[in-house]
Amino acid sequence: MVSGPKNISEPHKEIRFTRGAQAGFFAILAAVSGGGLVFLLIFYLNTGTAPLTYLWTLAPASLSVILSRISLRCIRHAYLILTPLGIEIFPFFNPQENLRVIYWSEISQAGIDEFNRLVIHLSGEQSSGVIASLKPLLPRQRELLAGAIDGRMTKESGKRE
């Protein structure tokens, strides 16, 4: 039904973060759409309308299926991956083509700001970098990500000294 992520050769060396918060949102929308489908079916069955009016139930049914698939995709596929090489950021649309890999050697400073954004500075002057929203992550995942990045940046600063 939904293709999963590819098998990785050394899973113990990376930390994957999925879009858990977005998945919950899409699952709720799918449930509401499914509820609308049930309401329409009960309404049409009780009114004794012509069979062609049942075509109106295709809209919430297809919407519910689409939203359910989006929710599954958010759960199964990574948003951020911390690897020994760096940080991989996968966008929502076309992740194969628009993948962004930032190597640890390129990063001068990284952390999470007060707006729940991952801020990565690529220069010492903090004039260039990458900002990624962490709203798709669950709050507990944000805490784990902050700890993992702080630990890695501490390790990297120890190597540079």
C-alpha positions as CSV (number, residue, x, y, z in Angstrom):
1,M,0.0,0.0,0.0
2,V,2.6,2.6,1.1
3,S,6.2,2.0,0.4
4,G,8.4,2.2,3.5
5,P,11.8,3.6,4.0
6,K,14.7,1.8,2.5
7,N,16.8,-0.6,4.6
8,I,19.9,1.0,6.0
9,S,23.3,-0.7,6.3
10,E,24.2,0.6,9.8
11,P,21.0,1.8,11.6
12,H,22.8,2.0,15.0
13,K,24.8,5.0,13.7
14,E,21.9,7.3,12.9
15,I,19.0,8.9,14.6
16,R,15.8,9.4,12.6
17,F,13.0,11.9,13.4
18,T,9.7,11.6,11.6
19,R,6.8,14.0,11.2
20,G,4.8,12.7,14.1
21,A,2.9,15.9,14.9
22,Q,1.9,16.3,11.2
23,A,0.8,12.7,11.1
24,G,-1.6,13.2,14.0
25,F,-3.1,16.2,12.3
26,F,-3.7,14.4,9.0
27,A,-5.1,11.4,10.9
28,I,-7.6,13.6,12.6
29,L,-8.6,15.2,9.3
30,A,-9.0,11.7,7.8
31,A,-11.2,10.6,10.7
32,V,-13.4,13.7,10.3
33,S,-13.7,13.1,6.6
34,G,-14.6,9.5,7.3
35,G,-17.3,10.7,9.8
36,G,-18.7,12.9,7.0
37,L,-18.8,9.9,4.8
38,V,-20.8,7.9,7.4
39,F,-23.1,10.9,7.9
40,L,-23.8,11.1,4.2
41,L,-24.4,7.4,3.9
42,I,-26.9,7.4,6.8
43,F,-28.6,10.5,5.4
44,Y,-29.0,9.0,1.9
45,L,-30.2,5.7,3.2
46,N,-32.8,7.2,5.5
47,T,-34.2,9.6,2.9
48,G,-34.7,7.0,0.2
49,T,-33.0,9.1,-2.5
50,A,-32.0,7.9,-6.0
51,P,-28.8,5.8,-6.2
52,L,-27.1,8.5,-8.3
53,T,-27.0,10.8,-5.2
54,Y,-24.7,8.3,-3.5
55,L,-22.0,9.7,-5.8
56,W,-21.7,12.6,-3.3
57,T,-20.1,10.1,-0.9
58,L,-17.1,9.7,-3.2
59,A,-15.7,13.1,-2.2
60,P,-15.3,12.4,1.6
61,A,-14.3,8.8,0.9
62,S,-11.5,9.8,-1.4
63,L,-10.5,12.6,0.9
64,S,-10.3,10.3,3.8
65,V,-8.2,7.8,1.9
66,I,-5.8,10.5,0.7
67,L,-5.4,12.0,4.2
68,S,-4.8,8.6,5.7
69,R,-2.0,7.9,3.2
70,I,-0.4,11.3,3.9
71,S,-0.6,10.4,7.6
72,L,1.1,7.1,7.1
73,R,3.8,8.7,4.9
74,C,4.5,11.2,7.7
75,I,4.9,8.4,10.2
76,R,7.0,6.1,8.1
77,H,9.4,8.5,6.4
78,A,12.1,10.6,8.1
79,Y,12.1,14.4,8.3
80,L,15.5,14.7,9.9
81,I,18.3,12.2,10.1
82,L,21.4,12.7,12.2
83,T,24.2,10.5,10.7
84,P,28.0,10.3,11.4
85,L,28.4,12.4,8.2
86,G,26.0,15.2,9.1
87,I,22.3,16.2,9.2
88,E,19.9,15.2,6.4
89,I,16.8,17.3,6.0
90,F,14.0,15.8,3.9
91,P,11.3,18.2,2.6
92,F,7.6,17.2,2.4
93,F,7.4,17.4,-1.3
94,N,9.9,15.6,-3.6
95,P,12.3,14.5,-0.9
96,Q,14.5,12.5,-3.3
97,E,15.3,15.6,-5.4
98,N,15.3,18.2,-2.7
99,L,17.2,16.4,0.1
100,R,19.6,18.7,1.9
101,V,22.7,17.2,3.5
102,I,24.7,19.4,5.8
103,Y,28.1,17.8,6.9
104,W,29.3,18.2,10.4
105,S,32.5,19.7,9.1
106,E,30.5,22.6,7.5
107,I,28.6,23.5,10.7
108,S,30.1,26.1,13.0
109,Q,27.1,26.2,15.4
110,A,23.8,24.4,15.6
111,G,20.9,24.5,18.1
112,I,17.2,24.9,18.6
113,D,15.9,28.4,19.2
114,E,12.9,29.6,21.2
115,F,10.6,29.3,18.2
116,N,11.2,25.5,17.8
117,R,13.4,25.9,14.8
118,L,16.6,24.1,14.1
119,V,19.2,26.8,13.4
120,I,22.4,25.7,11.7
121,H,25.1,28.3,11.1
122,L,27.6,27.4,8.4
123,S,30.0,30.3,9.1
124,G,31.6,31.6,12.2
125,E,30.0,35.1,11.7
126,Q,26.6,33.4,11.7
127,S,25.8,35.1,8.3
128,S,24.8,31.9,6.5
129,G,23.1,28.8,7.4
130,V,19.9,26.7,7.4
131,I,16.7,27.1,9.4
132,A,14.3,24.1,9.6
133,S,11.0,24.2,11.5
134,L,10.6,21.6,14.1
135,K,6.8,21.8,14.3
136,P,6.4,18.5,12.4
137,L,8.2,16.8,15.3
138,L,6.5,15.7,18.5
139,P,7.6,17.7,21.6
140,R,9.5,14.7,23.0
141,Q,11.4,14.3,19.7
142,R,12.4,17.9,19.8
143,E,14.0,17.4,23.2
144,L,15.8,14.3,21.9
145,L,17.0,16.2,18.9
146,A,18.3,19.1,21.0
147,G,20.2,16.7,23.2
148,A,21.7,14.8,20.2
149,I,22.8,18.0,18.4
150,D,24.2,19.5,21.6
151,G,26.2,16.3,22.2
152,R,27.5,16.2,18.6
153,M,28.4,19.9,18.7
154,T,30.3,19.4,22.0
155,K,32.1,16.5,20.4
156,E,32.9,18.6,17.3
157,S,34.2,21.6,19.3
158,G,36.4,19.2,21.3
159,K,38.0,18.0,18.0
160,R,38.6,21.5,16.8
161,E,40.4,22.6,19.9
